[in-house]
């Protein structure tokens, strides 16, 4: 993805603002998932074919993660090391989600589709954040 499509997606050509927007969007989406898992574990569990305990655990983990990513996004200049951690965690989440689906989860059809879609979204966040961080670093040279 070149800088032009990345800038169009972020609606800015400023790498620093791109990075903060992709982090903030990640935090918002992750926080919404956390809230849904924490508030509706029973109905979502039945729909997705996942246990209530698993959804509550994931909701708690995602709430903490979303808070951390949100705090990082709120910084005027998010530290590169923190952004790299977010990128790596997002890539790990993507890989583990797909591996879990293939190896041990037995979701409903909706749950299988959800698992793949959320893995793709989280992977896309990782790529966008990495590219925005790289653009910021190139812009500072």
C-alpha positions in Angstrom: 0.0 0.0 0.0 1.6 3.3 -1.0 1.4 6.5 1.0 -1.5 7.9 -1.2 -4.0 5.1 -0.4 -2.9 5.1 3.2 -3.4 8.9 3.4 -6.7 8.7 1.7 -7.8 6.0 4.2 -6.6 8.1 7.2 -8.0 11.3 5.5 -4.8 13.1 6.1 -1.3 13.2 4.6 0.3 13.9 8.0 2.0 10.6 9.2 1.7 11.4 12.9 -2.1 12.0 12.6 -2.5 8.9 10.4 -0.8 6.8 13.1 -2.9 8.3 15.9 -6.1 7.8 13.9 -5.4 4.1 13.1 -4.6 3.5 16.8 -7.8 5.3 17.9 -9.9 3.3 15.5 -8.3 0.1 16.7 -9.1 1.1 20.3 -12.7 1.9 19.5 -13.4 -1.3 17.6 -11.6 -3.4 20.3 -13.5 -1.6 23.0 -16.8 -2.2 21.3 -16.1 -5.9 21.0 -15.0 -6.0 24.7 -18.2 -4.3 25.8 -20.4 -6.7 23.7 -18.6 -9.7 25.1 -18.9 -8.4 28.7 -22.5 -7.3 28.5 -24.0 -10.0 26.3 -21.9 -13.2 26.8 -24.9 -15.5 26.9 -26.7 -14.4 23.7 -23.4 -13.9 21.8 -22.1 -17.2 23.0 -25.2 -19.1 21.7 -25.0 -17.2 18.4 -21.3 -17.7 17.9 -21.0 -21.1 19.4 -18.6 -19.9 22.1 -18.8 -20.4 25.9 -19.9 -17.6 28.2 -16.7 -18.0 30.2 -14.5 -17.6 27.1 -16.4 -14.5 26.0 -16.1 -12.9 29.5 -12.4 -13.6 29.5 -11.9 -12.2 26.0 -14.0 -9.2 26.9 -11.9 -8.4 30.0 -8.6 -8.9 28.0 -9.9 -6.7 25.1 -11.1 -4.0 27.5 -7.6 -3.7 29.0 -6.0 -3.8 25.6 -8.4 -1.2 24.1 -7.6 1.1 27.1 -3.9 0.8 26.5 -4.2 1.3 22.7 -6.5 4.3 23.4 -4.0 5.8 25.8 -1.3 5.3 23.1 -3.5 7.0 20.5 -4.1 10.0 22.8 -0.4 10.8 23.0 0.7 13.6 20.7 3.6 11.5 19.6 3.0 7.8 20.4 6.3 6.1 21.1 7.5 3.8 18.3 8.2 0.9 20.7 4.6 1.1 22.0 3.2 1.1 18.5 5.4 -1.9 17.6 3.9 -3.8 20.5 0.4 -3.0 19.3 1.3 -4.2 15.8 2.8 -7.4 17.1 -0.1 -8.1 19.4 -2.5 -7.5 16.6 -0.6 -9.9 14.3 -0.5 -12.5 17.1 -4.2 -12.1 17.6 -4.8 -12.7 14.0 -2.7 -15.8 13.9 -4.1 -17.3 17.1 -7.7 -16.6 16.0 -7.2 -18.4 12.7 -5.3 -21.3 14.4 -8.0 -21.6 17.0 -10.6 -21.9 14.4 -8.7 -24.5 12.5 -7.5 -26.5 15.6 -9.8 -26.3 18.6 -12.9 -24.0 18.3 -16.2 -25.5 17.2 -18.2 -22.4 16.5 -21.5 -22.1 14.7 -21.3 -20.9 11.0 -21.8 -17.4 12.3 -19.0 -17.9 14.8 -16.7 -19.2 12.1 -17.4 -16.2 9.8 -17.0 -13.8 12.8 -13.7 -15.4 13.7 -12.3 -15.0 10.2 -13.7 -11.4 9.8 -12.4 -10.2 13.1 -9.0 -11.7 12.4 -8.8 -10.0 9.0 -9.8 -6.6 10.6 -7.2 -6.9 13.4 -4.6 -7.9 10.8 -5.5 -4.9 8.7 -5.1 -2.7 11.8 -1.6 -4.1 12.2 -0.6 -3.4 8.6 -2.1 0.2 8.7 -0.4 1.0 12.0 3.0 -0.4 10.7 2.8 1.6 7.5 1.8 4.8 9.4 4.7 4.3 11.8 7.1 3.8 8.9 5.7 6.9 7.1 6.2 8.9 10.3 9.8 7.6 10.7 10.6 8.4 7.0 9.1 11.9 7.5 11.4 12.6 10.4 14.6 11.9 8.4 
